[in-house]
Amino acid sequence: MEPFDPAELPELLKLYYRRLFPYAQYYRWLNYGGVTKNYFQHREFSFTLKDDIYIRYQSFSNQSDLEKEMQKMNPYKIDIGAVYSHRPSQHNTVKLGAFQAQEKELVFDIDMTDYDDVRRCCSSADICSKCWTLMTMAMRIIDRALKEDFGFKHRLWVYSGRRGVHCWVCDESVRKLSSAVRSGIVEYLSLVKGGQDVKKKVHLSERLHPFVRRSINIIRKYFEEYALVGQDILENKENWEKILALVPETIHDELQKGFQRLHSSSQRWEYLKKVVNTSQNMKNDKCGPWLEWEIMLQYCFPRLDINVSKGINHLLKSPFSVHPKTGRISVPIDFQKVDQFDPFAVPTISAICRELDVVSSNEKDREELGGESESKPRIRDYKKTSLAPYVKVFEQFLENLDKSRKGELLKKSDLQKDF
């Protein structure tokens, strides 16, 4: 893939915003069918420009206004905020206290750096295919709960462009939720608790909540390959000490002896399961199968940034924004193929601009040779690049939103006929 050079970003962004950014689909999303008056016009956007110049409270009248401004500013990063009571661009003219955030999608932000205490392959901003499995498990666990436990239909998963994923829940009823309800939802989805100083971050009771049980079932499918082979979490004394810190001291000696005798993480894990489930140890009320589950959850369960989700006025990076450090586009993820999603295969801005250049020069050559007929419909530029399949995923999401909206409108009109 085309190597990305941050020094070229200003020029690349000009081309990206002029010819490749999917404005029509983007507007169609945030306008939500134009059902609520001024919904798009009252939406806050923020732009981060070159040298970290940050501009909040941007708002636009329509798609063309948004296009013009983005092509003029060429933002390094775009964030999306709430829908306010007034136009955000006029927030200074509104009397104190009247300018209020009213609605926003329920959003989740999962960042790989929050797993640094349990991943061995990378740390801080680095990721690799080994630890990306953490994001796959997180998406599967959170998405299942949002769909089955809460009944939310419209969930857009987006790659952040570097080391994490975002989720936008866009159902109409969800966008109206209060901050307190959002906090309740995130609380329900949180099991790993405690900062750096807290060793044991997951505490289960004997009676497992169905959400916890279902989450464990998802983790189980990945655990051996990810934790025991890929991360090799019981490879040596230094690593198994971290796991011993999560189980009662009464079984430390027994586990130590067994671990020293065995030769792989998989063997040591099987041994640990046997020890915590022996009838002798089960008499000690701190032992039981939940010990094994607590370890699995601590090493694999999603870690959410609570503040991002609970605040209605909290901004979150926009889909199709470009990551200024990696050059990768923040693309929607096809959830049907979530296990196959590869962050390293996501196109960079340099790659798609180059693809467009190649196609454009080929088209120009053909025109000069007289091979192109004037009447042929023009193909959208993004369709000529590797961004195309990701825009298609986004369009499918919008299609479902539209269907759902039309269904709701039909229901309302039928109800009115009944009276």
Salt bridges, closest charged atoms under 4 A:
GLU11 OE2 - LYS14 NZ 3.20
GLU44 OE2 - ARG56 NE 2.80
GLU69 OE2 - LYS72 NZ 3.68
ASP79 OD2 - LYS77 NZ 3.11
GLU103 OE2 - LYS176 NZ 3.21
GLU105 OE2 - ARG43 NH2 2.77
ASP109 OD1 - HIS166 NE2 3.38
ASP111 OD1 - ARG163 NE 2.92
ASP116 OD1 - ARG119 NH2 2.84
ASP117 OD2 - LYS201 NZ 3.29
ASP117 OD1 - ARG303 NH1 2.73
ASP143 OD1 - ARG155 NE 2.75
GLU148 OE1 - ARG144 NH1 3.01
ASP149 OD2 - ARG144 NH2 2.97
ASP149 OD1 - ARG214 NH1 3.78
GLU172 OE2 - LYS176 NZ 3.69
GLU187 OE2 - LYS193 NZ 2.73
GLU235 OE1 - ARG120 NH2 2.79
GLU241 OE2 - LYS237 NZ 2.75
GLU270 OE2 - LYS273 NZ 3.35
GLU294 OE1 - LYS200 NZ 2.53
ASP339 OD2 - ARG140 NH2 2.80
GLU363 OE2 - LYS384 NZ 3.39
GLU372 OE2 - ARG366 NE 3.35
ASP381 OD2 - ARG19 NE 2.77
ASP381 OD2 - ARG378 NH2 3.28
ASP381 OD1 - LYS384 NZ 3.05
GLU399 OE1 - ARG28 NH2 3.33
ASP402 OD2 - ARG28 NH2 2.83
ASP402 OD1 - ARG405 NH2 2.38
GLU408 OE2 - LYS411 NZ 3.61
ASP414 OD1 - LYS417 NZ 3.94
